[in-house]
């Protein structure tokens, strides 16, 4: 068993009302961190999660720079400068490339990639004051492999990986260590949305994806959360600018 | 969180190779810190392990006998980590047949032998975790003098990925850690990797430590439940 290695740390997790983000928040809290949970809008879900883990809810739209400044400011007021950022928020719609609405394209890119930029720019001054930091950007297996009818989403998630590689080089000398995680297909509320869109049952959707995965199942949010927590471990600085691929072995066709 | 790699015995048991020093010793120490019993395999005595076996991992029979003895004394093997290895720089035109053969025998053969010896039991129990220690020189490619080392480590990673896909349906996860230059006795005091000119090119501006590599290996063993065929890269940012 590993030790609770995040005791005394202050973390901010975006996109945390449900699914993976909520699991990351619970795992970081379990390992000792104070966690501020963000999602686009205030909700009972977000408030209850914050109460459950003795953290705070800091709702706000990450694609809006001033909203992000406020989110970071409220977190710092409550618990001090942020040590750990988990940029987990995401927005996606799927459509054939030529049918993708231009407005929707930019909403996806501005939320996923732009939101990550705003969050990182906003937490950096605090991390610099502390002299160290950990940033985990949640990308996607699709950001590595691409996926039909998900061009904007895949571009945004691939962009996130390039951002991580660049900032790994740029921020590493300051002991601010950034890495990405690229989860494979994971059992989140988004899967139910996809199943409805495909006109199949949720179980059929899970089974169809599981067939493509050597481990024989899709991921759980806890699978991904334990890997995110690993990337937040301040005892490890030598892993920097990397992409941890947690995908059950769907290794074929990936870079 | 439940750990599928751990058998139901009271103390989980791991085999680690290359435990006399460096990365192997650090992995053995980290796992023992977390409550594992560790059987260490090395040519030299492994002072920090629950059980120490002085064997040569290039010999399949020796590995199989040691695994059987370890299992009899400690219990079913839940994890096996192949860290036995060595590094030498030799220009490609100077690499002798013997140097080439030995490099492959220790790194690729050592992992293959360990896998052969522990997998039947893991597959029978439907649980286990294998970790191969690769190298950044096989991920990003080596430099001058690294031909035989990077070829052996590249082959090791190829074997790891194939085993991962083959074993995942049977409940055994196979993954790798590919460290960059690490501060261990394996790295000569006059190695170019220790020169400040080189260290200053690294994003973290220092070598990786054996403890950092050990924390990565321990993650793959104890957590990493959705990591299959994955390579973690604690390389100080040498290859991004």
HADDOCK unambig.tbl for C-alpha pairs under 7 A between the chains (distance, minus, plus):
assign (segid A and resid 1 and name CA) (segid B and resid 34 and name CA) 4.88 0.50 0.50
assign (segid A and resid 1 and name CA) (segid B and resid 35 and name CA) 6.91 0.50 0.50
assign (segid A and resid 2 and name CA) (segid B and resid 34 and name CA) 6.11 0.50 0.50
assign (segid A and resid 165 and name CA) (segid B and resid 240 and name CA) 6.07 0.50 0.50
assign (segid A and resid 169 and name CA) (segid B and resid 203 and name CA) 5.12 0.50 0.50
assign (segid A and resid 172 and name CA) (segid B and resid 203 and name CA) 4.74 0.50 0.50
assign (segid A and resid 172 and name CA) (segid B and resid 204 and name CA) 5.14 0.50 0.50
assign (segid A and resid 173 and name CA) (segid B and resid 203 and name CA) 5.37 0.50 0.50
assign (segid A and resid 173 and name CA) (segid B and resid 204 and name CA) 5.10 0.50 0.50
assign (segid A and resid 173 and name CA) (segid B and resid 205 and name CA) 6.54 0.50 0.50
assign (segid A and resid 175 and name CA) (segid B and resid 204 and name CA) 6.93 0.50 0.50
assign (segid A and resid 214 and name CA) (segid B and resid 165 and name CA) 5.60 0.50 0.50
assign (segid A and resid 214 and name CA) (segid B and resid 168 and name CA) 5.58 0.50 0.50
assign (segid A and resid 214 and name CA) (segid B and resid 169 and name CA) 5.86 0.50 0.50
assign (segid A and resid 215 and name CA) (segid B and resid 168 and name CA) 4.74 0.50 0.50
assign (segid A and resid 215 and name CA) (segid B and resid 169 and name CA) 5.20 0.50 0.50
assign (segid A and resid 216 and name CA) (segid B and resid 169 and name CA) 6.06 0.50 0.50
assign (segid A and resid 219 and name CA) (segid B and resid 226 and name CA) 6.36 0.50 0.50
assign (segid A and resid 223 and name CA) (segid B and resid 224 and name CA) 6.99 0.50 0.50
assign (segid A and resid 223 and name CA) (segid B and resid 225 and name CA) 5.75 0.50 0.50
assign (segid A and resid 223 and name CA) (segid B and resid 226 and name CA) 5.66 0.50 0.50
assign (segid A and resid 226 and name CA) (segid B and resid 223 and name CA) 6.68 0.50 0.50
assign (segid A and resid 227 and name CA) (segid B and resid 224 and name CA) 6.32 0.50 0.50
assign (segid A and resid 235 and name CA) (segid B and resid 212 and name CA) 6.95 0.50 0.50
assign (segid A and resid 236 and name CA) (segid B and resid 212 and name CA) 5.26 0.50 0.50
assign (segid A and resid 238 and name CA) (segid B and resid 204 and name CA) 6.93 0.50 0.50
assign (segid A and resid 238 and name CA) (segid B and resid 208 and name CA) 5.36 0.50 0.50
assign (segid A and resid 238 and name CA) (segid B and resid 212 and name CA) 6.84 0.50 0.50
assign (segid A and resid 238 and name CA) (segid B and resid 234 and name CA) 4.61 0.50 0.50
assign (segid A and resid 238 and name CA) (segid B and resid 235 and name CA) 5.53 0.50 0.50
assign (segid A and resid 238 and name CA) (segid B and resid 236 and name CA) 4.05 0.50 0.50
assign (segid A and resid 238 and name CA) (segid B and resid 237 and name CA) 6.75 0.50 0.50
assign (segid A and resid 239 and name CA) (segid B and resid 233 and name CA) 5.82 0.50 0.50
assign (segid A and resid 239 and name CA) (segid B and resid 234 and name CA) 3.96 0.50 0.50
assign (segid A and resid 239 and name CA) (segid B and resid 235 and name CA) 6.08 0.50 0.50
assign (segid A and resid 239 and name CA) (segid B and resid 236 and name CA) 6.03 0.50 0.50
assign (segid A and resid 239 and name CA) (segid B and resid 237 and name CA) 6.74 0.50 0.50
assign (segid A and resid 240 and name CA) (segid B and resid 236 and name CA) 6.57 0.50 0.50
assign (segid A and resid 240 and name CA) (segid B and resid 237 and name CA) 5.45 0.50 0.50
assign (segid A and resid 241 and name CA) (segid B and resid 237 and name CA) 6.59 0.50 0.50
assign (segid A and resid 241 and name CA) (segid B and resid 240 and name CA) 5.59 0.50 0.50
assign (segid A and resid 242 and name CA) (segid B and resid 233 and name CA) 6.90 0.50 0.50
assign (segid A and resid 242 and name CA) (segid B and resid 240 and name CA) 6.02 0.50 0.50
assign (segid A and resid 244 and name CA) (segid B and resid 232 and name CA) 6.76 0.50 0.50
assign (segid A and resid 245 and name CA) (segid B and resid 227 and name CA) 6.98 0.50 0.50
assign (segid A and resid 245 and name CA) (segid B and resid 230 and name CA) 6.45 0.50 0.50
assign (segid A and resid 246 and name CA) (segid B and resid 226 and name CA) 5.24 0.50 0.50
assign (segid A and resid 246 and name CA) (segid B and resid 227 and name CA) 4.75 0.50 0.50
assign (segid A and resid 247 and name CA) (segid B and resid 226 and name CA) 5.77 0.50 0.50
assign (segid A and resid 247 and name CA) (segid B and resid 227 and name CA) 6.22 0.50 0.50
assign (segid A and resid 248 and name CA) (segid B and resid 226 and name CA) 4.65 0.50 0.50
assign (segid A and resid 248 and name CA) (segid B and resid 227 and name CA) 5.55 0.50 0.50
assign (segid A and resid 248 and name CA) (segid B and resid 228 and name CA) 5.12 0.50 0.50
assign (segid A and resid 249 and name CA) (segid B and resid 165 and name CA) 6.33 0.50 0.50
assign (segid A and resid 249 and name CA) (segid B and resid 227 and name CA) 6.75 0.50 0.50
assign (segid A and resid 249 and name CA) (segid B and resid 228 and name CA) 4.37 0.50 0.50
assign (segid A and resid 249 and name CA) (segid B and resid 229 and name CA) 5.64 0.50 0.50
